[in-house]
């Protein structure tokens, strides 16, 4: 089962601003990934739920190079006092609504 860390774009922006404004972060690298881990299947199911559409989920054979999960160490950015948004479904809904609005322009 493939698992991914989902990080809202606002978290990425805010974490970068925090690091840029801190004098102790010069020439340092930070992993800006939240602790929110969701399977690709759960992502598809949640999108269907938010869109109120059951389009069916099509499973494909694994491909060479597919990654099941990968370790993330975001402790460095957290040590600066950064907290990631943890409301996956709420932020996904916000993203879906943004795309819907943009597509109708």
URMO-V151659 format. One record per backbone hydrogen bond with DSSP energy under -1.0 kcal/mol. CO is the residue of the C=O (numbers start at 1). NH is the residue of the N-H. If there is no record, write none. Layout:
BEGIN
CO&NH, CO&NH
END
This chain:
BEGIN
2&40, 4&38, 8&12, 9&13, 10&14, 11&15, 12&16, 13&17, 14&18, 15&19, 16&20, 17&21, 22&25, 25&28, 31&33, 36&6, 38&4, 39&43, 40&44, 41&45, 42&46, 43&47, 44&48, 45&49, 46&50, 47&51, 48&53, 63&66, 68&3, 74&78, 75&79, 77&82, 78&81, 86&88, 87&91, 88&92, 89&93, 90&94, 91&95, 92&96, 93&97, 94&98, 95&99, 96&100, 97&101, 98&102, 99&103, 102&105
END
